[in-house]
Structures are given as structure tokens and as C-alpha cells.
Amino acid sequence: MKFTKIGLVSLFSLFWVNLAFGQGTPAPAPTGNGQPVEVSASTLQSGRYKGEEVRRLLGNVVMRQGQTTLTSDSAYQYASDRNKLEVFGNVHITQPGMDATSATASYDGTRRIANMRGNVTLRDEQMTLTTPSLDYDLNAKRAYYTEVGNIVGPDYTINSQLGTYTSEDKVLTFKKNIKYIGQNAEVVSDTMSYNTVTKVVEFFGPTTIKSPDGTLYANRGTYNTVTRESNFRGNASIKTPDYLIKGEVLTYDKTKEYYTASRNVSMTSIKDTTIITGQTALYWRARGRAKVYGSPVMRTIEKRDTMYLSADTLVSVENVKDKTKKGKLYAYHDVRIFKSDLQGLCDSLTYDQQDSTIYMSRNPRLWANKNQMTADSVILRLRNNTIDQMHMYGNSFAISIDTLDNYNQVKGRRMIARFANGKIRRIDVNGNAESLYFALQGDSTTMGMNRAVSSDMRMMFDEGKVQYITFLEQPDAKLIPPHELKDPDKRLKGFIWRSDEKPTRAFVLAKRGPKKKATSAKPVAGPAKSKKDQKADKKAKPAPKQNKEAKKPLAKVELGK
């Protein structure tokens, strides 16, 4: 019965409008794409609103236009354009797949736009939006708000200052003070969009994403809130429990636990002060393995001193079994090292960061203060980021230059150099030991040259200068006076002074050319000995030094005597 009454009021109202608004002068027909608006209400009155003639629809107002229905407590319909209405009280707009409610609204049926105000709620099958005010384009099925909006989905909430929602493609677009909270992530952004079907966040301004995978930051990119796959661009960074990874472009594959970074890349270890930079980085989080190339450099900072290490490729391997322990770094090829008290070159290197041990292979060359050391392979042991011991294997050769530019030399099969505060304190030579040292009076006069050959020898230093040499067995030694010295006598066989190769900080940090082709060689976990040296070890492996010294006391030679 109620429906019949409304229908009668609606038919009567159409006749009443012709009488009240101009007797025989029909009102303008609707223009544009909007169909004519049909309205009905319990009561109809004439009046004016904001200086214009209107008809007042009171009680059980119903407006229909195509598939759109609007209901409210009351409404004003403009006489100049019957497709325009002002709607008041319990406003409810419905169309297929969407409905919205508010306290008041303005509706333009020609343009098909509703301006809703006061406790606005917009719903569809994907989400619910609440905001103080909302403009809704019914043709485009697009809603946009300019005050704070709150969106609640099945498993997420989004807050923002400004927002747009297109129900056709199910995409939400936001600006200013955006906060997304979902099951797998929390996103804070300045400008972003969210697809309620694909669950993909795309952002166009500074954005921070916190998830179980770490904290992510970038200026642009996409993030899948379900699969957690990421693609970031522009000053991007990812902070995991082990690394802070930065680059101009970052990607993350959750399934493979795989990160990539490119262009101005840096990887900072969370456990220590180690930083690796380069142009491309690959990180397999589950395996604890990272690979950096494109002029990569590792920086280790401790006590105001930095060690720089560069190579064509750097590979960092974490201790995945025991996260409390540090991992290893592998470097290859063309390895360069620079530190204030140590410089070095080699082809391949392994750095055990847990015990601060560096293994160098393939033509290693090192410089410690005024000392040059070479061998087939070298082990460096650091303490407090300062060189403590150097073990040299195969064709070991050490050279130092004194105040008169004389080259003091020692060589042998194996050699161990011990340091204090970065300066050599002692060198032990085991096997085929030879030494050539100049005896000075003060720092200005050469008194002669000591040359000795023995199976084993030990040299003691003070402030970088040789104080005396001791021998395990009776040495073949002699002191040659200055007037008898000839140039060939001043060099041991195999002598090469490589001062022009000594790397500078700039050389270590320099940009590299195209990466060399990979060879079958891989970084070693320890020193690589030559075949000749291995055979020699099998034939005559020396007993522990303390036993030898107990049986045969060292012969001692004071330099200059």
C-alpha cells in the first residue's frame, strides 16, 4: 500500500510542477549522458533554496536514474534542472556492486556526480570506505575524497588524507599521510595505489614498508602484499636482520628468498662495521650468500682506521648454522688491499671475519710500512684490525729498505713474520733460509753487509730495524766490507723491488673495466702450496721449533760484529 501511495504522489507531483513553475512552460529537458531523474516522496511542496526555485520532497524520498537509486528523508529538486537535487537525512545511493550512505548529498543526474557530506560510507564487495566527505562519479564508478579517509578490507586497513577509488578496476589511489596495515606488511607512504584484487601496492613517493622480510624504503616501486615480491626504484633500501642493502633499483623474490640491487649498491653488515659497495649485488638470504660486482669495494672500519679491499667480484658467506659468528668474504680476481699500515695485491683472497684471518693466493704481494713481502701464498692474521702475523708459503721473500736506501733481504721456503703495533718484531724462516742485511753506523754510514745461508733462521727487529739474526744450525755467514761490495752481491736470487706496484687508496677504490672472464679457479679457504713445496714437506717435515731449539742451540750473529 505504501508503494501505491508514493506512486500517486509522484504522478501528482509531475502535474503540480507544471502549475507551480510556469503554466505551460516546460522545464528544460536534461542534457548530457544522464537519463531523466524520476523522484517520489510522501509530501511535495514548493519553495526556494539558495535563491533558486525548488520543489521540496519530504518523507520517503526515492530517486531513480537507470540502475542508480537514491533514498533519503527529504530532498530539493531544482526547477531549472530537474536532474539536480539537494538531498538530506539518511542518504543512501545504490548501484550494482556498490552502495554509499551519508548525512547529506548533492546530486547532478546529468553529469552523474554525487557530492556526499557527513559520515560518508562507501561499500562494495572488496572494501568499506569511511570519510567525512566524498565525491562519486557514477558513470566512471569513481569515488574521491579530500579529507581523511579510512578503508577496511578483508585483511587490511588503509588511512590517508586524500584518496580515489575506481570500482571498475578495483584500484585505490592515495596521497598524503598514507598508512597501510595488512597481515604481512605495514606501509607508510606519500603517494600510492592499491589494487584490491591483485593485492599489489604501487607507490610514487617516499615509502617505507615493514614486513617479516625486513624494512624496505624507496621512492617508487611495487609491493605484492600476498607474495611479498618487491620491485623498488629511486634511493631504495632493504634492511634485513643481517644487512642494510641500498641501490637505485631493488627487487625481492620471497619464494626464493632472493634480493637483487643495482646502481650505486651498498651492503652494510648489521653485526659489524663492514660495508661492501658496487654496481650490482645479489643476495640469497636463506643461504646467507651475497655476491657483489661492478667495481666492488669492502670497507672495514675499526678504531678510526679503515681497511679497503676491492676485486672484480666479492662474495660474502654468512655462518647460517651459528648466526652469532661472523662469516667469510671471498674476493677474485685482481684483489687490492689498502690500509694505513698494510697494502697488498693478489689474484684470489679469502677473509675469515670470525678470526680476522686473510688467505691470499696467486702471486700475493704485500707491503707493511717499509717492508715488501712475496710468496706463493700468504696467510695474514689481524688483531684489532691491525696486522699481527704473516705466514708465507713457497718462495717466501721479504725486503726492507733502510735509511741509506740499502735493500735488506731474507728468503726461504716458509716464513712467519710477527708484528707489534703494525711494525715487524720478528721473522722466522724455515727451510733454505738466506739473508742479506746491511750493518749501519747510526743512520749515515754503511759498515758492511751480512750475508748468511742456513736451513732456518730468526731475525729480531726494533723500530723496523734488524737487531740481530740467530740460526738453528751453523750458518754459512760472512760480513762483506763496503769497499768489496759489488752490485750483484747486493741482491739475493729472485730479488724484485715492486714499489711501483704498491697500491694506493685511490687505486683500490678506482672504477674497474669490464669484468674478466671467469676461470676454473676458486677462492681457497686456506693457503695454496706449490707441488714442489708439498713434496718437500712430505720428505722432510721439520719437527716443532721448541724441540729443535732444545737439541741445537741457536747461533747468534750481532750485526756489525
C-alpha positions in Angstrom: 0.0 0.0 0.0 2.9 2.3 0.8 4.3 1.8 -2.7 1.0 2.8 -4.3 0.8 6.0 -2.2 4.3 7.1 -3.3 3.5 6.4 -6.8 0.4 8.6 -6.7 2.4 11.4 -5.0 4.9 11.1 -7.8 2.3 11.3 -10.6 0.6 14.2 -8.8 3.9 16.0 -8.3 4.6 16.0 -12.0 1.3 17.7 -12.7 1.9 20.1 -9.8 5.3 21.2 -11.1 3.8 22.3 -14.4 1.4 24.6 -12.5 3.8 25.9 -10.0 6.8 26.5 -12.3 5.4 28.2 -15.2 2.0 27.1 -16.5 2.5 25.6 -19.9 6.3 26.4 -20.0 8.0 23.1 -19.7 11.2 22.9 -17.6 14.4 22.3 -19.5 15.0 18.7 -20.5 18.0 17.0 -19.1 21.1 17.2 -21.2 24.3 15.1 -21.4 24.6 11.4 -20.8 22.3 11.5 -17.7 18.9 9.9 -18.1 15.8 11.8 -16.7 15.6 11.5 -12.9 12.4 10.0 -11.5 11.5 11.1 -8.0 8.8 10.3 -5.5 8.1 11.3 -1.9 5.3 11.2 0.7 4.8 15.0 0.6 5.5 17.6 -2.1 5.9 21.4 -1.5 7.2 24.4 -3.4 9.9 26.7 -2.2 13.2 28.4 -2.7 16.7 27.2 -1.9 19.8 29.4 -2.2 17.9 31.9 -4.3 16.5 29.3 -6.7 13.0 27.8 -7.1 12.8 24.2 -6.0 10.2 21.7 -5.1 10.6 20.1 -1.6 10.2 16.4 -1.4 9.6 15.3 2.2 9.4 11.8 3.6 10.4 8.5 2.0 12.2 10.2 -0.9 13.2 7.9 -3.7 15.1 8.9 -6.8 15.8 6.6 -9.7 18.0 7.0 -12.7 18.8 4.0 -14.8 20.4 1.4 -12.4 21.0 4.0 -9.7 18.7 4.5 -6.8 18.9 7.3 -4.1 16.8 7.4 -1.0 16.7 10.0 1.8 14.4 11.7 4.3 14.0 14.8 2.2 15.3 16.5 -1.0 15.1 19.7 -3.0 14.7 19.3 -6.8 15.7 22.4 -8.8 13.0 23.8 -11.1 15.7 24.9 -13.6 17.1 21.4 -13.9 15.1 18.5 -12.6 18.2 16.3 -12.8 19.8 18.3 -9.9 18.8 17.6 -6.3 19.9 18.5 -2.8 19.4 15.5 -0.5 19.1 15.4 3.3 18.9 12.8 6.0 19.9 9.1 5.8 21.1 9.5 2.2 21.6 6.1 0.6 22.8 5.6 -3.0 22.9 2.2 -4.6 24.0 0.9 -8.0 25.1 -2.7 -9.0 28.2 -3.7 -6.9 28.2 -0.5 -4.8 26.3 1.5 -2.2 27.1 4.6 -0.2 25.5 6.4 2.7 25.9 9.9 4.2 24.1 12.7 6.1 23.5 14.9 3.1 24.3 15.0 -0.6 24.1 17.0 -3.8 23.3 15.0 -6.9 23.8 16.1 -10.6 21.9 13.5 -12.6 23.1 14.9 -15.9 26.8 14.7 -15.0 26.0 11.6 -12.8 28.0 13.0 -9.9 27.0 12.8 -6.2 28.7 15.1 -3.6 28.2 13.3 -0.3 28.8 15.0 3.0 28.8 13.9 6.7 29.7 10.4 7.9 30.1 9.0 4.4 30.4 5.3 4.0 31.1 3.6 0.6 30.9 -0.2 0.3 31.5 -2.8 -2.4 32.4 -6.4 -2.3 36.1 -5.6 -1.8 36.2 -3.0 0.9 34.4 -0.3 3.1 35.5 3.4 2.9 34.5 5.9 5.6 35.3 9.6 5.3 33.7 13.0 6.3 33.0 13.8 2.6 33.1 12.1 -0.7 32.5 12.9 -4.4 31.3 10.0 -6.5 31.2 9.8 -10.3 28.5 7.2 -11.0 29.4 6.8 -14.7 33.1 6.2 -14.1 32.2 4.5 -10.8 35.0 6.5 -9.2 34.9 8.0 -5.7 37.4 10.6 -4.4 37.8 12.2 -1.0 39.8 15.2 0.2 39.5 14.7 3.9 40.9 11.9 6.0 39.7 8.5 4.7 39.7 5.1 6.3 39.4 1.9 4.2 38.8 -1.5 5.7 39.2 -4.7 3.6 39.1 -8.4 4.4 42.7 -8.4 5.7 43.9 -4.8 5.6 43.2 -1.2 6.6 44.3 2.0 4.8 44.3 5.6 6.1 45.1 8.6 4.0 44.5 12.4 3.7 43.3 12.2 0.0 42.1 9.2 -1.9 40.4 7.9 -5.1 38.6 4.6 -5.6 37.6 3.2 -9.0 35.2 0.3 -8.5 35.5 -0.9 -12.1 39.2 -1.8 -11.8 39.2 -2.1 -8.0 42.1 0.3 -7.6 42.5 2.7 -4.7 44.8 5.7 -5.1 46.1 7.8 -2.1 48.0 10.9 -1.3 49.4 12.4 2.0 49.9 10.6 5.3 49.1 7.1 3.9 49.3 4.1 6.2 48.5 0.6 5.0 48.3 -2.2 7.6 48.0 -5.8 6.3 48.7 -9.3 7.5 52.3 -9.3 6.0 53.3 -5.6 6.0 52.9 -2.1 7.2 53.3 0.6 4.5 53.8 4.3 5.1 53.8 6.4 2.0 53.2 9.8 0.5 51.6 8.7 -2.8 50.5 5.2 -3.6 47.8 3.0 -5.1 46.4 -0.4 -4.0 44.7 -3.0 -6.2 42.1 -4.8 -4.1 42.1 -7.7 -6.5 45.8 -8.3 -7.1 46.7 -7.0 -3.7 49.6 -5.1 -5.2 50.8 -1.8 -3.7 52.3 0.7 -6.1 53.9 3.8 -4.7 55.1 7.0 -6.4 56.8 8.9 -3.5 58.9 8.2 -0.4 57.7 4.9 1.1 58.6 2.7 4.0 57.5 -1.0 4.2 57.9 -3.1 7.3 57.4 -6.8 6.9 58.8 -10.1 8.2 61.4 -9.8 5.4 62.8 -6.6 6.8 62.3 -2.8 6.4 62.1 -1.6 2.9 62.4 2.0 1.6 62.2 3.6 -1.8 60.8 6.5 -3.8 59.0 4.3 -6.4 58.1 0.7 -6.9 55.6 -2.1 -6.3 55.0 -4.5 -3.5 52.8 -7.6 -3.6 51.2 -7.9 -0.1 50.5 -11.6 -0.6 53.6 -13.0 -2.3 55.8 -10.2 -0.8 57.5 -9.7 -4.1 59.1 -6.3 -4.4 60.4 -4.0 -7.1 61.8 -0.7 -5.9 63.4 2.3 -7.6 65.0 5.5 -6.5 67.2 5.6 -3.4 65.9 2.2 -2.4 67.0 0.2 0.6 66.1 -3.1 2.4 67.1 -3.7 6.0 67.3 -7.5 6.9 68.5 -9.0 10.1 71.9 -9.3 8.6 72.3 -6.5 6.0 71.2 -3.0 5.1 71.1 -3.2 1.3 70.9 0.0 -0.8 70.7 0.7 -4.5 68.9 2.7 -7.2 66.9 -0.4 -8.1 66.0 -3.3 -5.7 64.0 -6.4 -6.2 62.9 -9.2 -3.8 61.6 -12.6 -4.5 60.0 -14.1 -1.4 59.7 -17.6 -2.8 63.5 -17.8 -3.4 64.4 -15.5 -0.6 66.4 -13.6 -3.2 67.3 -9.9 -3.3 68.9 -8.0 -6.2 70.3 -4.5 -6.1 71.8 -2.4 -8.9 73.4 1.0 -9.5 75.3 2.6 -6.6 74.8 -0.5 -4.4 75.9 -0.8 -0.8 75.6 -3.7 1.7 76.3 -2.8 5.3 76.7 -5.7 7.8 74.4 -5.3 10.8 76.8 -7.3 13.0 79.9 -5.2 12.4 81.2 -2.2 10.6 81.8 -3.8 7.3 80.4 -2.1 4.1 80.5 -3.5 0.6 79.8 -1.2 -2.3 79.5 -1.9 -6.1 77.1 -1.6 -9.0 75.3 -5.0 -8.7 74.5 -7.1 -5.7 72.8 -10.5 -5.4 71.7 -11.8 -2.0 70.3 -15.3 -1.2 69.1 -14.7 2.3 68.2 -18.4 3.1 71.7 -19.4 2.0 73.4 -16.5 3.7 75.3 -15.7 0.5 75.8 -12.3 -1.2 77.7 -11.5 -4.5 78.7 -8.0 -5.5 80.4 -7.0 -8.7 80.9 -3.8 -10.8 83.9 -2.3 -9.1 83.1 -3.7 -5.6 84.9 -2.5 -2.5 84.7 -3.8 1.1 85.4 -1.3 3.9 86.1 -2.5 7.4 86.1 0.4 9.9 87.6 0.0 13.3 89.3 2.4 15.7 89.4 5.3 13.2 91.3 3.2 10.7 89.7 1.6 7.6 90.8 -1.3 5.5 89.8 -1.2 1.9 89.6 -4.4 -0.2 88.5 -4.5 -3.8 88.3 -7.1 -6.6 86.4 -7.9 -9.7 83.9 -9.8 -7.6 83.3 -10.1 -3.9 81.3 -12.9 -2.3 80.1 -12.8 1.3 79.0 -16.0 3.0 77.3 -15.9 6.4 77.6 -18.6 9.1 74.0 -19.8 8.7 74.5 -22.5 11.3 75.5 -20.1 14.0 74.3 -16.5 13.4 76.3 -15.2 16.4 79.5 -15.9 14.4 80.8 -13.9 11.5 81.2 -15.3 8.1 83.7 -15.2 5.3 84.5 -13.0 2.3 85.8 -14.3 -1.0 87.5 -12.0 -3.4 88.6 -12.6 -7.1 90.2 -11.5 -9.4 92.7 -8.6 -9.2 92.4 -8.2 -5.5 93.7 -5.0 -4.0 94.1 -4.1 -0.3 94.8 -0.7 1.3 95.2 0.2 5.0 97.3 2.8 6.6 99.9 0.2 7.7 99.3 -2.5 5.1 98.9 -2.7 1.4 98.6 -5.8 -0.8 97.8 -7.4 -4.2 96.9 -10.9 -5.3 94.5 -12.7 -7.6 92.3 -14.6 -5.1 91.6 -14.0 -1.4 89.5 -15.4 1.4 88.8 -13.3 4.5 87.6 -15.2 7.6 85.9 -12.4 9.5 85.4 -14.6 12.6 89.1 -14.9 13.5 90.3 -12.0 11.3 92.4 -14.2 9.0 93.1 -13.4 5.4 94.2 -16.1 2.9 95.9 -14.8 -0.2 96.8 -16.9 -3.3 98.2 -16.5 -6.8 101.1 -14.0 -6.8 100.4 -12.3 -3.4 102.5 -9.1 -2.8 102.3 -7.2 0.5 103.8 -4.0 1.9 103.9 -3.3 5.6 105.4 0.1 6.4 108.8 -0.1 4.6 108.7 -3.9 4.2 107.8 -5.8 1.0 106.8 -9.5 1.2 106.0 -12.0 -1.5 105.3 -15.8 -1.6 103.3 -18.4 -3.5 100.6 -17.9 -0.9 100.1 -15.9 2.3 98.1 -16.0 5.5 97.5 -12.7 7.3 96.3 -12.7 10.8 94.8 -9.4 12.1 94.2 -8.4 15.7 92.1 -5.3 16.4 92.1 -4.6 12.7 96.0 -4.4 12.7 98.3 -6.9 11.2 99.6 -9.4 13.9 101.2 -12.3 11.9 102.0 -13.1 8.3 102.6 -16.7 7.2 104.3 -17.0 3.8 104.4 -20.4 1.9 106.6 -21.2 -1.0 109.3 -18.9 -2.4 108.9 -16.5 0.5 110.9 -13.3 0.1 111.0 -10.2 2.4 112.7 -6.9 1.5 113.0 -3.8 3.5 114.8 -0.5 2.7 117.0 1.3 5.3 117.8 5.0 5.7 120.6 4.7 3.1 118.3 3.0 0.5 120.0 -0.3 1.0 117.8 -3.4 0.4 117.8 -5.8 3.4 116.5 -9.2 2.2 115.6 -12.6 3.5 114.1 -15.5 1.7 113.3 -19.2 2.3 110.7 -21.9 1.7 108.4 -20.8 4.5 108.4 -17.6 6.6 106.5 -16.3 9.6 106.6 -12.5 10.3 105.3 -11.3 13.6 104.2 -7.7 14.2 103.6 -5.3 17.1 101.6 -2.2 16.6 101.8 -2.7 12.8 105.7 -3.0 12.8 107.7 -6.1 12.3 109.2 -7.6 15.5 110.4 -10.9 14.3 110.8 -13.1 11.2 111.2 -16.9 11.4 112.5 -18.6 8.2 112.1 -22.4 7.8 113.8 -24.2 5.0 116.6 -22.9 2.7 116.9 -19.6 4.6 119.1 -16.9 3.1 119.6 -13.4 4.4 121.3 -10.2 3.3 121.4 -7.3 5.7 123.4 -4.1 5.8 125.1 -3.1 9.0 124.9 0.7 9.6 126.7 3.0 11.9 123.9 5.3 13.1 121.8 6.1 10.1 124.5 7.6 7.9 127.3 5.1 7.3 127.4 1.5 5.9 129.8 -0.7 7.8 129.3 -3.7 5.7 126.8 -6.3 4.5 126.0 -9.5 6.4 125.1 -12.5 4.1 124.1 -15.8 5.6 122.7 -19.2 4.5 121.1 -21.7 6.9 118.3 -24.2 7.0 116.4 -22.0 9.5 116.9 -18.5 10.9 115.3 -15.9 13.1 115.6 -12.1 12.8 114.6 -9.7 15.6 113.6 -6.1 14.8 113.3 -2.9 16.8 111.5 0.1 15.2 111.7 -1.7 11.9 115.5 -2.2 12.0 117.2 -5.6 12.3 118.9 -6.0 15.7 120.3 -9.5 15.3 119.9 -12.8 13.5 120.0 -16.3 15.1 120.5 -19.6 13.2 119.2 -23.1 14.1 122.3 -24.8 12.6 125.8 -23.5 11.9 125.3 -20.9 9.2 127.5 -20.1 6.2 127.8 -16.4 7.0 130.2 -13.6 6.3 130.4 -9.8 6.6 131.5 -8.1 3.4 133.2 -4.7 3.9 131.8 -1.8 2.0 134.8 -1.4 -0.4 134.4 -5.1 -1.5 130.7 -4.8 -2.2 129.6 -5.2 -5.9 126.1 -4.7 -7.2 125.5 -8.4 -7.9 126.4 -9.2 -4.3 123.7 -6.8 -3.0 120.8 -9.0 -4.3 119.6 -12.4 -3.5 118.4 -14.6 -6.3 114.8 -13.7 -7.2 115.0 -10.1 -5.9 112.4 -7.8 -7.4 111.6 -4.4 -5.8 108.0 -3.7 -6.6 107.5 -0.2 -5.1 105.7 1.0 -8.3 103.1 -1.8 -7.7 102.3 -0.7 -4.2 98.6 0.1 -4.2 97.3 3.5 -3.1 93.9 4.1 -1.6 92.8 5.8 -4.9 93.9 2.7 -6.8 92.0 0.3 -4.6 88.8 2.5 -4.9 89.3 3.1 -8.7 86.5 2.1 -11.1 87.3 -1.1 -12.9 86.9 -2.0 -16.6 84.8 -4.9 -17.9 84.9 -8.0 -15.7 87.5 -10.6 -16.6 86.3 -14.0 -17.9 85.8 -16.4 -15.1 88.4 -19.3 -14.8 88.1 -22.6 -13.1 90.0 -21.2 -10.1 88.0 -20.5 -7.0 88.9 -18.7 -3.8 90.6 -21.0 -1.3 89.8 -21.5 2.3 93.5 -21.7 3.2 97.0 -21.2 1.8 97.7 -22.9 -1.5 101.2 -24.5 -1.6 103.1 -25.4 -4.7 103.6 -29.0 -5.7 107.3 -28.6 -5.1 106.7 -27.3 -1.6 104.2 -30.1 -0.9 106.8 -32.8 -1.9 109.4 -31.1 0.2 107.1 -31.2 3.2 106.5 -34.9 2.8 110.2 -35.8 2.5 111.4 -33.7 5.4 108.8 -32.1 7.6 110.6 -30.1 10.4 109.8 -31.0 14.0 108.3 -28.4 16.2 110.6 -25.5 16.8 110.8 -26.0 20.5 112.2 -29.5 20.0 114.9 -28.3 17.6 115.9 -25.5 19.9 116.2 -27.9 22.7 118.5 -30.1 20.8 120.6 -27.5 18.9 121.0 -24.0 20.4 120.7 -21.1 18.0 123.9 -19.5 16.8 123.6 -15.7 17.3 125.1 -13.1 15.0 125.2 -9.5 16.1 125.1 -7.3 13.1 128.2 -5.3 12.5 130.5 -7.7 14.5 
